[in-house]
């Protein structure tokens, strides 16, 4: 009986954790970026790849060029 209750509680916790509707990654208009991020994007514009722009204490930007 205890196993069934534990499994049921774990199921509720997992389902409650998966119900967040806010996106962690979203597309940003390049005109709204600050100058440092724009400079980083411009330096890597001609290269294909996945880039992460991250400064401690600021927003992080995930850049995908294809």
PQR file of N, CA, C, O and H, with PARSE charges and radii, in Angstrom:
ATOM      1  N   UNK A   1       0.826  -1.191   0.000 -0.4000 1.5000
ATOM      2  CA  UNK A   1       0.000   0.000   0.000 -0.0000 2.0000
ATOM      3  C   UNK A   1       0.871   1.255   0.000  0.5500 1.7000
ATOM      4  O   UNK A   1       0.559   2.231  -0.683 -0.5500 1.4000
ATOM      5  N   UNK A   2       1.978   1.229   0.779 -0.4000 1.5000
ATOM      6  CA  UNK A   2       2.861   2.383   0.832 -0.0000 2.0000
ATOM      7  C   UNK A   2       3.510   2.646  -0.523  0.5500 1.7000
ATOM      8  O   UNK A   2       3.722   3.798  -0.903 -0.5500 1.4000
ATOM      9  H   UNK A   2       2.231   0.436   1.334  0.4000 1.0000
ATOM     10  N   UNK A   3       3.825   1.568  -1.255 -0.4000 1.5000
ATOM     11  CA  UNK A   3       4.433   1.730  -2.574 -0.0000 2.0000
ATOM     12  C   UNK A   3       3.480   2.442  -3.520  0.5500 1.7000
ATOM     13  O   UNK A   3       3.896   3.313  -4.285 -0.5500 1.4000
ATOM     14  H   UNK A   3       3.653   0.632  -0.947  0.4000 1.0000
ATOM     15  N   UNK A   4       2.227   2.082  -3.472 -0.4000 1.5000
ATOM     16  CA  UNK A   4       1.226   2.697  -4.352 -0.0000 2.0000
ATOM     17  C   UNK A   4       1.087   4.174  -4.030  0.5500 1.7000
ATOM     18  O   UNK A   4       1.004   4.998  -4.940 -0.5500 1.4000
ATOM     19  H   UNK A   4       1.890   1.375  -2.851  0.4000 1.0000
ATOM     20  N   UNK A   5       1.060   4.518  -2.759 -0.4000 1.5000
ATOM     21  CA  UNK A   5       0.935   5.923  -2.353 -0.0000 2.0000
ATOM     22  C   UNK A   5       2.173   6.703  -2.789  0.5500 1.7000
ATOM     23  O   UNK A   5       2.053   7.822  -3.288 -0.5500 1.4000
ATOM     24  H   UNK A   5       1.128   3.848  -2.019  0.4000 1.0000
ATOM     25  N   UNK A   6       3.360   6.124  -2.605 -0.4000 1.5000
ATOM     26  CA  UNK A   6       4.601   6.785  -3.020 -0.0000 2.0000
ATOM     27  C   UNK A   6       4.631   7.008  -4.528  0.5500 1.7000
ATOM     28  O   UNK A   6       4.992   8.092  -4.986 -0.5500 1.4000
ATOM     29  H   UNK A   6       3.457   5.215  -2.200  0.4000 1.0000
ATOM     30  N   UNK A   7       4.264   6.011  -5.287 -0.4000 1.5000
ATOM     31  CA  UNK A   7       4.233   6.140  -6.744 -0.0000 2.0000
ATOM     32  C   UNK A   7       3.225   7.201  -7.163  0.5500 1.7000
ATOM     33  O   UNK A   7       3.502   7.990  -8.067 -0.5500 1.4000
ATOM     34  H   UNK A   7       3.971   5.130  -4.914  0.4000 1.0000
ATOM     35  N   UNK A   8       2.095   7.230  -6.540 -0.4000 1.5000
ATOM     36  CA  UNK A   8       1.060   8.221  -6.856 -0.0000 2.0000
ATOM     37  C   UNK A   8       1.554   9.633  -6.542  0.5500 1.7000
ATOM     38  O   UNK A   8       1.331  10.548  -7.335 -0.5500 1.4000
ATOM     39  H   UNK A   8       1.870   6.589  -5.806  0.4000 1.0000
ATOM     40  N   UNK A   9       2.212   9.825  -5.415 -0.4000 1.5000
ATOM     41  CA  UNK A   9       2.742  11.145  -5.056 -0.0000 2.0000
ATOM     42  C   UNK A   9       3.839  11.570  -6.029  0.5500 1.7000
ATOM     43  O   UNK A   9       3.899  12.730  -6.437 -0.5500 1.4000
ATOM     44  H   UNK A   9       2.394   9.082  -4.771  0.4000 1.0000
ATOM     45  N   UNK A  10       4.701  10.632  -6.397 -0.4000 1.5000
ATOM     46  CA  UNK A  10       5.758  10.947  -7.360 -0.0000 2.0000
ATOM     47  C   UNK A  10       5.174  11.327  -8.708  0.5500 1.7000
ATOM     48  O   UNK A  10       5.679  12.237  -9.365 -0.5500 1.4000
ATOM     49  H   UNK A  10       4.653   9.689  -6.066  0.4000 1.0000
ATOM     50  N   UNK A  11       4.137  10.657  -9.123 -0.4000 1.5000
ATOM     51  CA  UNK A  11       3.476  10.965 -10.386 -0.0000 2.0000
ATOM     52  C   UNK A  11       2.892  12.373 -10.356  0.5500 1.7000
ATOM     53  O   UNK A  11       3.009  13.113 -11.333 -0.5500 1.4000
ATOM     54  H   UNK A  11       3.727   9.918  -8.589  0.4000 1.0000
ATOM     55  N   UNK A  12       2.275  12.741  -9.265 -0.4000 1.5000
ATOM     56  CA  UNK A  12       1.700  14.086  -9.128 -0.0000 2.0000
ATOM     57  C   UNK A  12       2.804  15.138  -9.182  0.5500 1.7000
ATOM     58  O   UNK A  12       2.638  16.169  -9.834 -0.5500 1.4000
ATOM     59  H   UNK A  12       2.179  12.140  -8.472  0.4000 1.0000
ATOM     60  N   UNK A  13       3.916  14.900  -8.514 -0.4000 1.5000
ATOM     61  CA  UNK A  13       5.025  15.853  -8.513 -0.0000 2.0000
ATOM     62  C   UNK A  13       5.593  16.019  -9.916  0.5500 1.7000
ATOM     63  O   UNK A  13       5.863  17.141 -10.344 -0.5500 1.4000
ATOM     64  H   UNK A  13       4.051  14.063  -7.984  0.4000 1.0000
ATOM     65  N   UNK A  14       5.774  14.933 -10.625 -0.4000 1.5000
ATOM     66  CA  UNK A  14       6.317  14.994 -11.982 -0.0000 2.0000
ATOM     67  C   UNK A  14       5.367  15.736 -12.911  0.5500 1.7000
ATOM     68  O   UNK A  14       5.805  16.584 -13.688 -0.5500 1.4000
ATOM     69  H   UNK A  14       5.555  14.021 -10.277  0.4000 1.0000
ATOM     70  N   UNK A  15       4.105  15.440 -12.846 -0.4000 1.5000
ATOM     71  CA  UNK A  15       3.135  16.104 -13.714 -0.0000 2.0000
ATOM     72  C   UNK A  15       2.987  17.579 -13.366  0.5500 1.7000
ATOM     73  O   UNK A  15       2.797  18.404 -14.259 -0.5500 1.4000
ATOM     74  H   UNK A  15       3.748  14.752 -12.214  0.4000 1.0000
ATOM     75  N   UNK A  16       3.069  17.919 -12.113 -0.4000 1.5000
ATOM     76  CA  UNK A  16       2.971  19.323 -11.708 -0.0000 2.0000
ATOM     77  C   UNK A  16       4.197  20.099 -12.186  0.5500 1.7000
ATOM     78  O   UNK A  16       4.083  21.270 -12.549 -0.5500 1.4000
ATOM     79  H   UNK A  16       3.224  17.248 -11.387  0.4000 1.0000
ATOM     80  N   UNK A  17       5.353  19.468 -12.191 -0.4000 1.5000
ATOM     81  CA  UNK A  17       6.573  20.120 -12.654 -0.0000 2.0000
ATOM     82  C   UNK A  17       6.599  20.328 -14.153  0.5500 1.7000
ATOM     83  O   UNK A  17       7.294  21.223 -14.633 -0.5500 1.4000
ATOM     84  H   UNK A  17       5.445  18.517 -11.896  0.4000 1.0000
ATOM     85  N   UNK A  18       5.874  19.542 -14.894 -0.4000 1.5000
ATOM     86  CA  UNK A  18       5.862  19.632 -16.352 -0.0000 2.0000
ATOM     87  C   UNK A  18       4.796  20.585 -16.880  0.5500 1.7000
ATOM     88  O   UNK A  18       4.666  20.733 -18.095 -0.5500 1.4000
ATOM     89  H   UNK A  18       5.309  18.814 -14.504  0.4000 1.0000
ATOM     90  N   UNK A  19       4.043  21.223 -16.022 -0.4000 1.5000
ATOM     91  CA  UNK A  19       2.928  22.035 -16.487 -0.0000 2.0000
ATOM     92  C   UNK A  19       3.281  23.500 -16.661  0.5500 1.7000
ATOM     93  O   UNK A  19       2.384  24.317 -16.873 -0.5500 1.4000
ATOM     94  H   UNK A  19       4.148  21.103 -15.035  0.4000 1.0000
ATOM     95  N   UNK A  20       4.554  23.865 -16.579 -0.4000 1.5000
ATOM     96  CA  UNK A  20       4.931  25.258 -16.768 -0.0000 2.0000
ATOM     97  C   UNK A  20       4.753  25.633 -18.226  0.5500 1.7000
ATOM     98  O   UNK A  20       5.182  24.901 -19.118 -0.5500 1.4000
ATOM     99  H   UNK A  20       5.282  23.202 -16.407  0.4000 1.0000
ATOM    100  N   UNK A  21       4.124  26.769 -18.469 -0.4000 1.5000
ATOM    101  CA  UNK A  21       3.868  27.176 -19.839 -0.0000 2.0000
ATOM    102  C   UNK A  21       4.832  28.242 -20.330  0.5500 1.7000
ATOM    103  O   UNK A  21       4.752  28.643 -21.491 -0.5500 1.4000
ATOM    104  H   UNK A  21       3.776  27.364 -17.744  0.4000 1.0000
ATOM    105  N   UNK A  22       5.740  28.713 -19.486 -0.4000 1.5000
ATOM    106  CA  UNK A  22       6.677  29.736 -19.920 -0.0000 2.0000
ATOM    107  C   UNK A  22       7.841  29.098 -20.669  0.5500 1.7000
ATOM    108  O   UNK A  22       8.397  28.088 -20.239 -0.5500 1.4000
ATOM    109  H   UNK A  22       5.806  28.387 -18.543  0.4000 1.0000
ATOM    110  N   UNK A  23       8.189  29.696 -21.775 -0.4000 1.5000
ATOM    111  CA  UNK A  23       9.289  29.175 -22.588 -0.0000 2.0000
ATOM    112  C   UNK A  23      10.619  29.645 -22.018  0.5500 1.7000
ATOM    113  O   UNK A  23      10.755  30.806 -21.633 -0.5500 1.4000
ATOM    114  H   UNK A  23       7.737  30.517 -22.124  0.4000 1.0000
ATOM    115  N   UNK A  24      11.578  28.769 -21.963 -0.4000 1.5000
ATOM    116  CA  UNK A  24      12.894  29.133 -21.476 -0.0000 2.0000
ATOM    117  C   UNK A  24      13.735  29.771 -22.571  0.5500 1.7000
ATOM    118  O   UNK A  24      14.631  30.568 -22.294 -0.5500 1.4000
ATOM    119  H   UNK A  24      11.467  27.825 -22.275  0.4000 1.0000
ATOM    120  N   UNK A  25      13.444  29.418 -23.805 -0.4000 1.5000
ATOM    121  CA  UNK A  25      14.155  29.977 -24.947 -0.0000 2.0000
ATOM    122  C   UNK A  25      13.131  30.639 -25.858  0.5500 1.7000
ATOM    123  O   UNK A  25      12.106  30.046 -26.196 -0.5500 1.4000
ATOM    124  H   UNK A  25      12.717  28.771 -24.030  0.4000 1.0000
ATOM    125  N   UNK A  26      13.420  31.866 -26.249 -0.4000 1.5000
ATOM    126  CA  UNK A  26      12.512  32.566 -27.171 -0.0000 2.0000
ATOM    127  C   UNK A  26      13.339  33.382 -28.154  0.5500 1.7000
ATOM    128  O   UNK A  26      14.484  33.740 -27.880 -0.5500 1.4000
ATOM    129  H   UNK A  26      14.253  32.348 -25.975  0.4000 1.0000
ATOM    130  N   UNK A  27      12.743  33.666 -29.290 -0.4000 1.5000
ATOM    131  CA  UNK A  27      13.430  34.428 -30.325 -0.0000 2.0000
ATOM    132  C   UNK A  27      13.393  35.907 -29.971  0.5500 1.7000
ATOM    133  O   UNK A  27      12.381  36.420 -29.494 -0.5500 1.4000
ATOM    134  H   UNK A  27      11.813  33.375 -29.513  0.4000 1.0000
ATOM    135  N   UNK A  28      14.520  36.587 -30.215 -0.4000 1.5000
ATOM    136  CA  UNK A  28      14.651  38.005 -29.889 -0.0000 2.0000
ATOM    137  C   UNK A  28      14.953  38.765 -31.167  0.5500 1.7000
ATOM    138  O   UNK A  28      15.723  38.293 -32.004 -0.5500 1.4000
ATOM    139  H   UNK A  28      15.342  36.170 -30.603  0.4000 1.0000
ATOM    140  N   UNK A  29      14.354  39.936 -31.324 -0.4000 1.5000
ATOM    141  CA  UNK A  29      14.629  40.791 -32.473 -0.0000 2.0000
ATOM    142  C   UNK A  29      16.049  41.344 -32.342  0.5500 1.7000
ATOM    143  O   UNK A  29      16.409  41.887 -31.297 -0.5500 1.4000
ATOM    144  H   UNK A  29      13.729  40.319 -30.644  0.4000 1.0000
ATOM    145  N   UNK A  30      16.844  41.212 -33.380 -0.4000 1.5000
ATOM    146  CA  UNK A  30      18.253  41.622 -33.313 -0.0000 2.0000
ATOM    147  C   UNK A  30      18.417  43.129 -33.097  0.5500 1.7000
ATOM    148  O   UNK A  30      19.467  43.569 -32.630 -0.5500 1.4000
ATOM    149  H   UNK A  30      16.552  40.771 -34.229  0.4000 1.0000
ATOM    150  N   UNK A  31      17.406  43.918 -33.427 -0.4000 1.5000
ATOM    151  CA  UNK A  31      17.482  45.366 -33.239 -0.0000 2.0000
ATOM    152  C   UNK A  31      17.359  45.751 -31.766  0.5500 1.7000
ATOM    153  O   UNK A  31      17.709  46.870 -31.392 -0.5500 1.4000
ATOM    154  H   UNK A  31      16.553  43.560 -33.807  0.4000 1.0000
ATOM    155  N   UNK A  32      16.872  44.846 -30.932 -0.4000 1.5000
ATOM    156  CA  UNK A  32      16.685  45.143 -29.519 -0.0000 2.0000
ATOM    157  C   UNK A  32      17.851  44.675 -28.648  0.5500 1.7000
ATOM    158  O   UNK A  32      17.804  44.817 -27.426 -0.5500 1.4000
ATOM    159  H   UNK A  32      16.587  43.936 -31.235  0.4000 1.0000
ATOM    160  N   UNK A  33      18.896  44.118 -29.264 -0.4000 1.5000
ATOM    161  CA  UNK A  33      20.052  43.639 -28.514 -0.0000 2.0000
ATOM    162  C   UNK A  33      20.981  44.798 -28.174  0.5500 1.7000
ATOM    163  O   UNK A  33      21.023  45.802 -28.886 -0.5500 1.4000
ATOM    164  H   UNK A  33      18.935  44.003 -30.257  0.4000 1.0000
ATOM    165  N   UNK A  34      21.727  44.652 -27.076 -0.4000 1.5000
ATOM    166  CA  UNK A  34      22.696  45.692 -26.745 -0.0000 2.0000
ATOM    167  C   UNK A  34      23.910  45.587 -27.673  0.5500 1.7000
ATOM    168  O   UNK A  34      24.044  44.617 -28.420 -0.5500 1.4000
ATOM    169  H   UNK A  34      21.693  43.837 -26.498  0.4000 1.0000
ATOM    170  N   UNK A  35      24.781  46.578 -27.620 -0.4000 1.5000
ATOM    171  CA  UNK A  35      25.885  46.676 -28.582 -0.0000 2.0000
ATOM    172  C   UNK A  35      26.865  45.515 -28.478  0.5500 1.7000
ATOM    173  O   UNK A  35      27.386  45.066 -29.498 -0.5500 1.4000
ATOM    174  H   UNK A  35      24.672  47.365 -27.013  0.4000 1.0000
ATOM    175  N   UNK A  36      27.130  45.016 -27.270 -0.4000 1.5000
ATOM    176  CA  UNK A  36      28.081  43.916 -27.103 -0.0000 2.0000
ATOM    177  C   UNK A  36      27.565  42.635 -27.756  0.5500 1.7000
ATOM    178  O   UNK A  36      28.328  41.906 -28.389 -0.5500 1.4000
ATOM    179  H   UNK A  36      26.706  45.381 -26.441  0.4000 1.0000
ATOM    180  N   UNK A  37      26.276  42.365 -27.602 -0.4000 1.5000
ATOM    181  CA  UNK A  37      25.684  41.165 -28.195 -0.0000 2.0000
ATOM    182  C   UNK A  37      25.644  41.307 -29.717  0.5500 1.7000
ATOM    183  O   UNK A  37      25.938  40.353 -30.437 -0.5500 1.4000
ATOM    184  H   UNK A  37      25.656  42.958 -27.088  0.4000 1.0000
ATOM    185  N   UNK A  38      25.285  42.486 -30.206 -0.4000 1.5000
ATOM    186  CA  UNK A  38      25.275  42.717 -31.653 -0.0000 2.0000
ATOM    187  C   UNK A  38      26.662  42.504 -32.247  0.5500 1.7000
ATOM    188  O   UNK A  38      26.792  41.922 -33.324 -0.5500 1.4000
ATOM    189  H   UNK A  38      25.046  43.262 -29.622  0.4000 1.0000
ATOM    190  N   UNK A  39      27.693  42.967 -31.557 -0.4000 1.5000
ATOM    191  CA  UNK A  39      29.065  42.793 -32.031 -0.0000 2.0000
ATOM    192  C   UNK A  39      29.431  41.313 -32.101  0.5500 1.7000
ATOM    193  O   UNK A  39      30.057  40.867 -33.063 -0.5500 1.4000
ATOM    194  H   UNK A  39      27.587  43.439 -30.682  0.4000 1.0000
ATOM    195  N   UNK A  40      29.039  40.555 -31.079 -0.4000 1.5000
ATOM    196  CA  UNK A  40      29.312  39.107 -31.067 -0.0000 2.0000
ATOM    197  C   UNK A  40      28.599  38.419 -32.222  0.5500 1.7000
ATOM    198  O   UNK A  40      29.184  37.562 -32.884 -0.5500 1.4000
ATOM    199  H   UNK A  40      28.531  40.917 -30.298  0.4000 1.0000
ATOM    200  N   UNK A  41      27.353  38.779 -32.471 -0.4000 1.5000
ATOM    201  CA  UNK A  41      26.586  38.178 -33.564 -0.0000 2.0000
ATOM    202  C   UNK A  41      27.218  38.532 -34.908  0.5500 1.7000
ATOM    203  O   UNK A  41      27.328  37.677 -35.787 -0.5500 1.4000
ATOM    204  H   UNK A  41      26.878  39.476 -31.933  0.4000 1.0000
ATOM    205  N   UNK A  42      27.628  39.773 -35.066 -0.4000 1.5000
ATOM    206  CA  UNK A  42      28.243  40.193 -36.331 -0.0000 2.0000
ATOM    207  C   UNK A  42      29.553  39.459 -36.603  0.5500 1.7000
ATOM    208  O   UNK A  42      29.845  39.127 -37.752 -0.5500 1.4000
ATOM    209  H   UNK A  42      27.539  40.467 -34.351  0.4000 1.0000
ATOM    210  N   UNK A  43      30.350  39.201 -35.556 -0.4000 1.5000
ATOM    211  CA  UNK A  43      31.617  38.484 -35.735 -0.0000 2.0000
ATOM    212  C   UNK A  43      31.395  37.047 -36.196  0.5500 1.7000
ATOM    213  O   UNK A  43      32.227  36.484 -36.907 -0.5500 1.4000
ATOM    214  H   UNK A  43      30.112  39.470 -34.623  0.4000 1.0000
ATOM    215  N   UNK A  44      30.275  36.455 -35.790 -0.4000 1.5000
ATOM    216  CA  UNK A  44      30.021  35.049 -36.107 -0.0000 2.0000
ATOM    217  C   UNK A  44      28.934  34.864 -37.168  0.5500 1.7000
ATOM    218  O   UNK A  44      28.473  33.744 -37.389 -0.5500 1.4000
ATOM    219  H   UNK A  44      29.600  36.912 -35.212  0.4000 1.0000
ATOM    220  N   UNK A  45      28.529  35.933 -37.813 -0.4000 1.5000
ATOM    221  CA  UNK A  45      27.434  35.872 -38.774 -0.0000 2.0000
ATOM    222  C   UNK A  45      27.747  34.981 -39.971  0.5500 1.7000
ATOM    223  O   UNK A  45      26.854  34.302 -40.478 -0.5500 1.4000
ATOM    224  H   UNK A  45      28.903  36.842 -37.634  0.4000 1.0000
ATOM    225  N   UNK A  46      28.984  34.967 -40.429 -0.4000 1.5000
ATOM    226  CA  UNK A  46      29.328  34.202 -41.629 -0.0000 2.0000
ATOM    227  C   UNK A  46      29.633  32.734 -41.344  0.5500 1.7000
ATOM    228  O   UNK A  46      29.830  31.955 -42.277 -0.5500 1.4000
ATOM    229  H   UNK A  46      29.710  35.518 -40.017  0.4000 1.0000
ATOM    230  N   UNK A  47      29.676  32.346 -40.070 -0.4000 1.5000
ATOM    231  CA  UNK A  47      30.004  30.970 -39.692 -0.0000 2.0000
ATOM    232  C   UNK A  47      28.742  30.216 -39.281  0.5500 1.7000
ATOM    233  O   UNK A  47      27.892  30.749 -38.568 -0.5500 1.4000
ATOM    234  H   UNK A  47      29.517  32.979 -39.313  0.4000 1.0000
ATOM    235  N   UNK A  48      28.633  28.979 -39.737 -0.4000 1.5000
ATOM    236  CA  UNK A  48      27.537  28.126 -39.277 -0.0000 2.0000
ATOM    237  C   UNK A  48      27.898  27.556 -37.921  0.5500 1.7000
ATOM    238  O   UNK A  48      29.056  27.223 -37.666 -0.5500 1.4000
ATOM    239  H   UNK A  48      29.324  28.546 -40.317  0.4000 1.0000
ATOM    240  N   UNK A  49      26.907  27.443 -37.051 -0.4000 1.5000
ATOM    241  CA  UNK A  49      27.172  26.847 -35.749 -0.0000 2.0000
ATOM    242  C   UNK A  49      26.187  27.296 -34.695  0.5500 1.7000
ATOM    243  O   UNK A  49      25.234  28.027 -34.965 -0.5500 1.4000
ATOM    244  H   UNK A  49      25.967  27.714 -37.257  0.4000 1.0000
ATOM    245  N   UNK A  50      26.445  26.839 -33.491 -0.4000 1.5000
ATOM    246  CA  UNK A  50      25.631  27.176 -32.330 -0.0000 2.0000
ATOM    247  C   UNK A  50      26.543  27.892 -31.353  0.5500 1.7000
ATOM    248  O   UNK A  50      27.601  27.376 -30.995 -0.5500 1.4000
ATOM    249  H   UNK A  50      27.219  26.245 -33.271  0.4000 1.0000
ATOM    250  N   UNK A  51      26.139  29.079 -30.918 -0.4000 1.5000
ATOM    251  CA  UNK A  51      26.968  29.894 -30.054 -0.0000 2.0000
ATOM    252  C   UNK A  51      26.187  30.285 -28.803  0.5500 1.7000
ATOM    253  O   UNK A  51      24.966  30.434 -28.834 -0.5500 1.4000
ATOM    254  H   UNK A  51      25.279  29.498 -31.209  0.4000 1.0000
ATOM    255  N   UNK A  52      26.917  30.448 -27.703 -0.4000 1.5000
ATOM    256  CA  UNK A  52      26.329  30.901 -26.451 -0.0000 2.0000
ATOM    257  C   UNK A  52      27.054  32.165 -26.028  0.5500 1.7000
ATOM    258  O   UNK A  52      28.266  32.156 -25.814 -0.5500 1.4000
ATOM    259  H   UNK A  52      27.910  30.327 -27.677  0.4000 1.0000
ATOM    260  N   UNK A  53      26.300  33.255 -25.910 -0.4000 1.5000
ATOM    261  CA  UNK A  53      26.855  34.509 -25.409 -0.0000 2.0000
ATOM    262  C   UNK A  53      26.400  34.641 -23.970  0.5500 1.7000
ATOM    263  O   UNK A  53      25.202  34.719 -23.700 -0.5500 1.4000
ATOM    264  H   UNK A  53      25.316  33.262 -26.085  0.4000 1.0000
ATOM    265  N   UNK A  54      27.345  34.666 -23.046 -0.4000 1.5000
ATOM    266  CA  UNK A  54      26.998  34.672 -21.632 -0.0000 2.0000
ATOM    267  C   UNK A  54      27.958  35.558 -20.854  0.5500 1.7000
ATOM    268  O   UNK A  54      29.175  35.388 -20.927 -0.5500 1.4000
ATOM    269  H   UNK A  54      28.319  34.603 -23.265  0.4000 1.0000
ATOM    270  N   UNK A  55      27.403  36.499 -20.114 -0.4000 1.5000
ATOM    271  CA  UNK A  55      28.172  37.348 -19.217 -0.0000 2.0000
ATOM    272  C   UNK A  55      27.572  37.165 -17.831  0.5500 1.7000
ATOM    273  O   UNK A  55      26.351  37.194 -17.674 -0.5500 1.4000
ATOM    274  H   UNK A  55      26.414  36.637 -20.055  0.4000 1.0000
ATOM    275  N   UNK A  56      28.415  36.979 -16.834 -0.4000 1.5000
ATOM    276  CA  UNK A  56      27.934  36.730 -15.470 -0.0000 2.0000
ATOM    277  C   UNK A  56      26.993  37.841 -15.008  0.5500 1.7000
ATOM    278  O   UNK A  56      27.321  39.024 -15.094 -0.5500 1.4000
ATOM    279  H   UNK A  56      29.406  36.955 -16.962  0.4000 1.0000
ATOM    280  N   UNK A  57      25.832  37.445 -14.524 -0.4000 1.5000
ATOM    281  CA  UNK A  57      24.862  38.388 -13.997 -0.0000 2.0000
ATOM    282  C   UNK A  57      23.963  39.036 -15.039  0.5500 1.7000
ATOM    283  O   UNK A  57      23.126  39.869 -14.690 -0.5500 1.4000
ATOM    284  H   UNK A  57      25.565  36.484 -14.455  0.4000 1.0000
ATOM    285  N   UNK A  58      24.114  38.676 -16.308 -0.4000 1.5000
ATOM    286  CA  UNK A  58      23.281  39.244 -17.375 -0.0000 2.0000
ATOM    287  C   UNK A  58      22.531  38.127 -18.083  0.5500 1.7000
ATOM    288  O   UNK A  58      22.688  36.949 -17.761 -0.5500 1.4000
ATOM    289  H   UNK A  58      24.794  38.000 -16.591  0.4000 1.0000
ATOM    290  N   UNK A  59      21.723  38.513 -19.044 -0.4000 1.5000
ATOM    291  CA  UNK A  59      20.991  37.526 -19.837 -0.0000 2.0000
ATOM    292  C   UNK A  59      21.965  36.719 -20.680  0.5500 1.7000
ATOM    293  O   UNK A  59      23.038  37.195 -21.051 -0.5500 1.4000
ATOM    294  H   UNK A  59      21.595  39.470 -19.306  0.4000 1.0000
ATOM    295  N   UNK A  60      21.568  35.486 -20.974 -0.4000 1.5000
ATOM    296  CA  UNK A  60      22.351  34.637 -21.857 -0.0000 2.0000
ATOM    297  C   UNK A  60      21.653  34.554 -23.203  0.5500 1.7000
ATOM    298  O   UNK A  60      20.425  34.510 -23.268 -0.5500 1.4000
ATOM    299  H   UNK A  60      20.696  35.099 -20.672  0.4000 1.0000
ATOM    300  N   UNK A  61      22.439  34.531 -24.285 -0.4000 1.5000
ATOM    301  CA  UNK A  61      21.894  34.457 -25.628 -0.0000 2.0000
ATOM    302  C   UNK A  61      22.426  33.214 -26.308  0.5500 1.7000
ATOM    303  O   UNK A  61      23.632  32.971 -26.316 -0.5500 1.4000
ATOM    304  H   UNK A  61      23.437  34.566 -24.231  0.4000 1.0000
ATOM    305  N   UNK A  62      21.527  32.426 -26.878 -0.4000 1.5000
ATOM    306  CA  UNK A  62      21.821  31.196 -27.601 -0.0000 2.0000
ATOM    307  C   UNK A  62      21.623  31.516 -29.075  0.5500 1.7000
ATOM    308  O   UNK A  62      20.497  31.755 -29.511 -0.5500 1.4000
ATOM    309  H   UNK A  62      20.547  32.623 -26.871  0.4000 1.0000
ATOM    310  N   UNK A  63      22.700  31.522 -29.841 -0.4000 1.5000
ATOM    311  CA  UNK A  63      22.650  31.954 -31.234 -0.0000 2.0000
ATOM    312  C   UNK A  63      22.864  30.757 -32.148  0.5500 1.7000
ATOM    313  O   UNK A  63      23.823  30.002 -31.987 -0.5500 1.4000
ATOM    314  H   UNK A  63      23.614  31.328 -29.486  0.4000 1.0000
ATOM    315  N   UNK A  64      21.959  30.594 -33.111 -0.4000 1.5000
ATOM    316  CA  UNK A  64      22.035  29.489 -34.051 -0.0000 2.0000
ATOM    317  C   UNK A  64      22.144  30.054 -35.460  0.5500 1.7000
ATOM    318  O   UNK A  64      21.273  30.794 -35.917 -0.5500 1.4000
ATOM    319  H   UNK A  64      21.181  31.208 -33.242  0.4000 1.0000
ATOM    320  N   UNK A  65      23.226  29.693 -36.139 -0.4000 1.5000
ATOM    321  CA  UNK A  65      23.414  30.062 -37.545 -0.0000 2.0000
ATOM    322  C   UNK A  65      23.384  28.790 -38.368  0.5500 1.7000
ATOM    323  O   UNK A  65      24.044  27.806 -38.036 -0.5500 1.4000
ATOM    324  H   UNK A  65      23.933  29.091 -35.768  0.4000 1.0000
ATOM    325  N   UNK A  66      22.619  28.816 -39.435 -0.4000 1.5000
ATOM    326  CA  UNK A  66      22.549  27.638 -40.302 -0.0000 2.0000
ATOM    327  C   UNK A  66      22.716  28.060 -41.743  0.5500 1.7000
ATOM    328  O   UNK A  66      22.688  27.217 -42.639 -0.5500 1.4000
ATOM    329  H   UNK A  66      22.082  29.616 -39.705  0.4000 1.0000
TER
END
